[in-house]
């Protein structure tokens, strides 16, 4: 078998106040602006730490999932590499997985395009009528099939939008505030407290295996 690689590239990040500075300063009970730059740094660090822990996007981003091909009934290399034992994997592996593609770092809000490259390196954009967004998955519509005769590497690029932005779940917002508070108290970047991780745990994605 040939391992079907998947690489996720960050194309852009939307600037904006996910946690406004004045809101964070109020939570920290900080007056004045002497520590503004320090607090802004802690906000960014807390968001980055939470995104890494959850495997999800807090910031609104545009991502490219670059794959060596579409899922197929015989493409089980990802599962083979796991080896024996218990693993957390996508339900799509067992339920119609050949017609679905899991997209990493959700929540996914939109699919911009699916571009394919044939053996002559000519690109084509798959019609949007062929698929739909199903949670954090692309699902092929009935009557359509994935394009064939593609080049061996980097033959499929799914461009999509992710992130909660300012519309954070309350538990995630509280976890970020608590982590920022912990860093502000010790005046250094530190790992998120266990209480923060407990708040983030329900949103955590372990393995992003679509097939």
C-alpha positions, 0 to 999 in steps of 0.5 A, spaced: 500 500 500 502 507 498 501 511 504 496 517 503 499 523 506 495 529 509 498 536 510 494 541 513 496 548 511 494 555 514 492 560 509 489 566 513 487 568 520 482 573 521 484 578 525 479 580 531 478 580 538 476 573 541 477 575 548 477 583 548 482 586 552 478 590 556 474 584 558 480 580 560 482 586 564 476 586 568 476 579 569 483 580 572 481 586 576 486 590 572 486 598 572 490 602 568 494 600 561 501 598 564 500 591 563 496 591 556 502 588 552 503 583 557 496 581 558 495 581 550 501 576 550 498 571 555 491 572 551 495 569 545 498 564 548 492 561 552 488 561 545 494 557 542 495 552 548 487 551 547 487 550 540 493 545 540 490 541 546 483 541 543 485 540 536 480 545 534 480 552 531 478 558 536 481 563 531 477 563 524 482 561 519 482 558 512 485 552 511 488 547 505 487 540 506 492 537 501 492 529 500 495 524 495 488 522 493 481 521 495 479 515 500 478 508 497 475 502 500 483 499 500 486 505 503 487 503 510 494 505 511 492 510 516 489 504 520 495 499 519 500 504 522 496 504 528 498 497 530 495 493 536 491 496 541 485 501 543 485 508 538 480 513 537 478 514 530 473 517 526 466 514 525 467 515 518 472 509 517 466 504 519 460 508 516 461 510 508 468 512 509 470 512 502 465 517 501 467 522 506 473 526 508 474 528 515 477 535 516 481 537 521 481 543 526 474 544 526 469 547 527 468 547 520 464 553 517 464 552 510 467 549 504 471 554 499 473 549 494 475 542 492 481 542 487 484 536 484 490 535 479 491 530 474 497 526 471 499 532 467 498 536 473 492 540 470 488 542 475 480 542 476 475 544 481 470 539 483 463 542 482 459 544 489 453 540 487 457 533 488 458 534 495 456 537 502 458 539 508 456 534 514 459 537 520 466 537 520 466 532 514 465 533 506 460 528 504 459 526 497 452 526 494 448 520 491 450 520 484 457 523 484 464 520 485 470 522 486 475 524 480 479 518 478 486 518 474 489 523 479 497 524 480 500 520 485 502 526 490 498 532 492 492 531 488 487 533 492 486 540 495 480 542 500 480 549 502 475 550 508 474 555 513 474 554 521 474 557 527 469 559 533 471 566 533 468 571 538 462 565 538 466 561 543 462 556 547 462 558 554 466 553 557 472 554 552 471 562 554 472 560 561 478 556 560 481 561 556 480 566 562 482 561 567 489 560 564 490 567 562 489 569 570 494 563 572 499 566 567 498 573 569 499 571 577 506 568 575 508 573 570 510 567 565 507 563 560 505 556 564 501 550 562 494 550 562 491 548 569 488 542 570 481 545 571 482 549 564 483 542 561 477 539 564 473 545 561 476 543 554 476 536 554 469 535 551 471 539 545 477 535 544 479 531 538 484 526 539 485 523 532 483 526 525 483 520 521 478 520 516 480 513 513 
